[in-house]
Amino acid sequence: MRKALTKSAALGMASLLCALSLAGCGAAPAAKPADTAKPGEAAKPADGAKPADGAKPAEGAKIAGDFEIQYFVGGYGDAWWKEVIGEFQKKYPDLKIKQSAGSQINDQMKPRWIQGNPPDVVYIDGAGSNEAQMVKDDQLMDISDWVKTAKNVDGDKLTDQLIAPPQDYNGKNYTIPLVFGSWGTFYDEALFKKNGWAVPTDWDSFLATSEKIKASGMNPYIHTGKYPYYIVGGLVNSGFVSENGDNPQILKDQEAAKEKAFKNDAVAKTLQKLVVMRDKGYFDNASFGINHTDSQMLFLQRKDAMIPNGLWLENEMKKDVPADFKFGFIPSVMQKPGGKSIAIPYTSNIAIAKKAKNPEAAKAFVQFIFTKKTATRWAELTGAIMNVKADLEATTASGVVKTAMKYFNSSNTVVAPVFKLNADLEQAENDATIALLQKKITPDEWMDRMEKAAAKVRGSK
């Protein structure tokens, strides 16, 4: 599930869309790949391949020889991978491409990574993957210089096409987000239309609509108390950014456990909004003891009007969605009237191995896939959003994916950087948030708790 993605490596947001429907469960049952590498199986060195050089672009280089791609097959399936690799093969017929893929591929390939015999390109997603560890273990190519000037096969600067930029590791880049998802608030468009409820565009309209929903006898909002990071990612973090003058640096400061990152005016004002929702009785009381699936079922059964979640929601629950239910998506609701929407993303990234045997082919593949054409096909084949700015209106992508993409392409949306709290810090935030919603602590006590937790993290470094 997206939970796995969120809790490992890059939730560090993840998204807007597990889209959307997405990403959902990144670990859904997988189709059996046509060519799966066996543990310990070695790839032959590419003819004339030179040592990996992150600063060298693939343009002008001879693209030939053996080339291996590792990708996890889960909720997104493998149809897109097979299609795009097939097209890449047509462009470079002198390549002998090996696809190492499957639902267990990360564990199967681990011995080869440890032995220094990795594939050329790796899609980092699913069980058994840990991007941060791969960077720490020096397994990935430093692409910092190369990616600054690299162009895709359409001649466009690669980084200009991205919704979220290459992942930053202390000023260096080793990975590029391939899948882009976002946290946010979901609602039922059909239900809202039937009752004449206005879709919230800011905090004031959110409160006004919530009052009408509550007056109808329905709970305005439900969350999954067993996994508090849903409400943190889908509601709270966007509030931090909005109250920080639309500056997402506050999230990176929290990621770095900087002093006062969890105790400032932006945090205090956001927590006060949570208190308002709590005290007005907007939350379904069932929220506090249930998991994500139960909260999502109550939402689909129209016991609750809105829910914080990730863009994988639609795909994850597709077997239980009523025929007359229509997913709606809002990145954020805590902004002031006239304020920008805030998208809190999560991503799954792609990288080139530092010890790639065919680095030129690897770079050429990265340049080949980051185009509007392949992004469109990703949306159509996976029900999710690829990390490329593309117009999906004329495609067969789902309505919620199209809505999310409109937000991401809008100048009125701030797309926060991907970030990930230290595991202990994340747990402290989850616990403090639930305690606040249950009236066990005050906003000041929430901030004090988090400052202590951050200080402990700083002290352990």
N, C-alpha and C positions, 0 to 999 in steps of 0.2 A: 504494500500500500504506500500511498504517498507518505504515510507516517514514516516509513523506512527512509525515504529520501529526506524527509524533514529532519529526522533525528540523526542522520549520518551526513557527513560531509557538507554538502552545499546548502540545507534548510537552513544553510545559511544563510529566502524566502525566500524561497521560495517560493514570484508565479509573481498578470495577473496572472492560467487557466491552467494530474493527476489528473486548461481549458480546458482544454480545458478539461473537460471531463478528464481529462488527463490523467495525466500523469498519474492520475489516479494511482491507482495502485500500480506502481511500477513493477510489481512482482506478480502480475497475473499469469495464468498458465501460458506457456509459450509454445509456438509452433516449432516443430523440429527443423533445425536448419539443414540445408543441403550438405554443408561441409563444415563439420565441427572439429576443431583441433583436439588432439588428445593430450593429456597432461604430459609435459616434458617433451613434446614433439618439437623439433627444431625446424625453423624456416631457413631455406637456403639463402645465402647472401646474394643481393642483387648484383647483376653484372656491372662492374665498374662503379659500384656505389661508393661514395665518399663518406667519411665520418660525418655524423650529424652536425649541422651548423645552423643554429637557430636564426642567424642573421641573413642567410642566403635564401632568396626567393626561388620558387620553382621555375619561374619563367626562363626560357632559353635552355634549360637543362634537358637532357635526354631522359624521357620517362619510359623506362623499360625495366625488365627483370622481375624478380619475385617481389610481391607486395602483399602484406597481411593486415587484415582489419579485424579487431576484436570488438564485438558489440553484444550487450546484454539484450535478451529477448524477454519482454514482460508484457505489461499492459498495452504497450504501443505496437506489439507484434513485430514481424520482420519484413512485411510487404514493402515498406518504404526503403529499407536497407537494400533489399534484393533489387528493387527497381533502380535506385540511384547508382548502385555499384555496377549494375548492368550497363547503364548509360556511360559511366566512367570507363568501363572496359572498352566500349565502342570508341571513345575518344582516344584512348591509349591502347591500341590493339597489341602492342609489344609487351604489355604487362601480363604477368601470370598472377592473378589475384586469388588469394586464399581468404575465405570468410570463416573466422573462428567465432561461433555464435551459439547462443542457447540460454536457457534459464539458469544454468549452473556454470556458465562460462567463466565467471570471475574466480570461482574456486578452482576450476579446472586449469586455468592459466596461471594461477598464483606461483606454482613451482618454477615456471619459466621466467617470470618476472624476478623472482629471487635469484635464479641462476644467471641472470643477465642476458637472457635470450627472449626478449619480449617481441610482440608483434610490432608493426610500424605505427599503427594508429589504434587508439583505444577510446571507446565510448564509455565513460565512467558513470554507471548507473546500476541500480539493483543490489540485491544481497551479495555481500562479499566484496563490495567496492568501497574504497575510502580515499577520496582525492587528496585530502590533507596529508594522509600518511604517505601517499605516493610522492607528493612534493617533498615531504620531510626526508624520505628515503632516496631522494635524488634520482627518481626513475623517469621523470618527464623532461622533455626538451624545453629549454628556456627560449620562448618565442618572442620575447619582449621587443627586440629590434625588428625582426621580420614582420610581425603583425602590424607594425606601425605603417608600413608602406605596401603590404600585400594587397593585391586586387583579386576579385573573384573572376570567373571565366567570362563574365559580361563586361569586364573592364571597370567595374565600380570598386572604389576603395572598400575593402572588406569590413573594416570597423565602422564605416558609415552606414552599413546595412543592418547593423546589430541593434536590437532593442536594449539588451544588457551588454556592457562591454566585457572584454576578456577579464577573467578572474584576476584580482590583484593579490599578490603575495609579497608584501613588503616592497612594493614598487616593481615587482617582476611578474611576468605573465607565463604561465605554463599550460593553461587551458582556456578554451573558448566555450561559452554556453551554447549548447545545441538546442536543448529544449527550454522553453521559457514558460513558466507558469506564474500565477499570481494568487495571492490570498485576497479575500474580499468578502462581501456580504451577498448572499444569494436570496432570491425571492421567486415567487411564482407569478409570472406576468399575467396569466389567465385569471388568477385569483384577484390580483390588484385591479385589473381592468373591470372585472365583474363587480367589485365593491367600490369602484371609483376612488381608490387610494392612490395618491400621488407617489411616484417613485422618488425616494429621497435623493437630493442632490447636494445636501450639506447638513450640518448638525441641526439647524432650526427645522428644516423640512422633515428630517428624520424623527424629531420629537413630535411634530404635528401629526405625521402619519402613524407613528406608534400609538398616539393617543386614540386615534380613530380605530385602529386595530384592536386595541385593548377594550374599547367601548363596545366592539362587536362581539366580545366574549372570547376572542382568540388571543393567545400569547404573542406579543410582537417579536420576541427573540428567543432562540434556544441555542445553547452551546454544549460542548461535550466536556463535562467536568472531569472526567477520567483522564482526558488528554487536554489540559488547559492551553497547550501551545496553539490550538485551533483559534481560540478567542484572542490570544496574544497576537498571532500572525494575521488573523482576519479582521481585527478591529483595533487593538491597542497600539500596535506599532505604527500604523498609519496616523493615529492621533499624535504620537510623539513627533513625527515628521511635520505634520500640519501645524502643530503648536510651536514648532521650532522655526517658524517662518518658511515652511516648505523646504527646509534644509535637511536632507537625509543623513548628514554627517553625524547626527546624534546616534544613529544606529551603529555606525562604524566605531564611534567612541564607546558605545556599550559593548560591542564585540571585543574591543581592546581592553575592556574593564577599566577605563579611565576614571579617575576621581571625579565625582559630581555628574557622571554620565547618567546616573539613575536618580539623581536628586537635584532637580532644577525646575524652573517655571514650566517648561514644556511638559515634563513628566507630571508635575503636580496638576496642571490643567486637564491633562488627559485622564488621569485617575479620577478627578472630580466628575468628569463626564460619565465614567463608569458608575460612580456613586449615584448620579442622577438616574441612570437607567435602573440601577438596583432599587433605589428608594421609590421609584415610580411604579415598581412592579412589572417591568417590561420583560424580565427573564422568566422563562418557564422554570418553576421550582424543580422539575424533574432533571434539569441540566446537571446538577451537582453530583449525581450518582451514576451517570450513564456514559457509555463509550460513544465513539463517533458514529458507528452504524445505527445505534438506537436513536441518537439525536437526529440523524439524517432521515430515518424512517418516520419519526414524528413530524418532521418538516414536510415530507412527501405526503403524509396523511392529512396535512393541513391543520395540524394541531397548533402549529407555530408558523408565523408568517415569514420570518427571516432567520438566516443561519450564517455564522462565519465559517468559511471553508476554503478549499483550494479548487482550482479549475478542473481538477480531476473528478469532481463530485458527480457531474452528469454521467460520465462514462462508468464510474464506480457503481452507481445505483441504477443503471439503465434497465435492469430486469425488474425493478420495483416501481418505476415511474408510471403514475396514472396516465391514461391516454390523453386526458385533457389538461395535463400539467405542462407548463412551459417555463423553462429555467430563465431567470433574469439574473444579471450580475452587476454589482457596483463595487469598484475597487475600495472605496472608503466613504464613510458617512460623517466623520468627525470634523471636516473642514468648515470654516466659517462661510457664510453666504458669499458667493462670488469667488471663493477660494478654489484652488486647484485640487483635482482628485489625486490621491496618493496610491501608487501601486507598490505593494510589497511583494517582491518576486522570489521565486525559488527556481533553480535551474539544474539541469543535468548536462555535464560538459564533455567535450571531446579534446583529446590531446595527442601529441606525437611523442613516442618513446624517445628518451635521451639516447638509447642504444639502438634506435631504428636502423635496420640494415639498408633501407631504401628511403632516406629522408626526403629526397626530391619528389618521389611519388607521393609521400605522405603529405607534403605541403601542397602538391597539386590537387590531392583529394580534398583537402580542407578548402582550397580555393574553388573547387568544383561544386561543393555542396551548399555553400552559403550564398544562395541566389534566391530571388523571388519565386522562380519556377519551382525549385525544390521545396521551398517553404510552403508553397501552395499545395504541393503533393503531400507534404507531411500532414498538413491540416486535414486534407481529404482522407488520407489513409489511416491516421491515428486518432483523429478527433481532438488533437492537441495543437499547441502553437509552437512553431519552431522559432528560434531566436533571430528572426529576420523581419524587418519592416515590410509588410506585404499587404496588398488589398485583397481581402478574402471574400468580398461581397459576391462575386460572380462564381464562387466555388461551391462545392457541396459540403463545405465545413459546417458544423452545427451553428445554430443561432447564437449560443452563448460564446462560442469561439470568435465569431464575427464581432459580437458586441465588445468582447475583451480587446480584440485587436484595434477596434476604433479608439478605445481609451488609450492604448499604448502608442498609437500613431498621433494622438492629439497633443497639441502644444499646451493644453490645459491639464495635462496629467504629468505628475512628477514620478518617474520610475526610480525607486530607490535602488541602491546597489545591493547585490546579494551579500548577505552577512550571516554569520553563524556564531551564536554564543557558546562559550565554553560549557561543557556538559553540566558542571556543577552550578554555573551561573544560570543556565536555562532552567534547571530544576528549581532553583531558588525563586526564579521569576514565576514559574508555574504555580508553585506553592503559595507565594505571596498574593498572586492574583486571585486564586480561589478563596484564600482567607479574606481578602478584601470584599469579594462578592458575597461572602457568607457573613459579613459584618463582624468578623473576628478581629480585624485590624483596621486602622485608619490609613488614608493615603500617606500621611507622614511616616507611619510605621512601615508601610510598604517600601517607601524610599530608604528608610534606615536599614531595613533588612537587606535590600539590594546593594547598598553602599558597603555594608559589611561583607557581603558575599563577593563583591568586586575586589575589595581590599585583600580578601583571602586569596583570590585568584592571582592578583598582582604579586603577592608575597610568595607564591609557589613557583613563579617564573624564574 
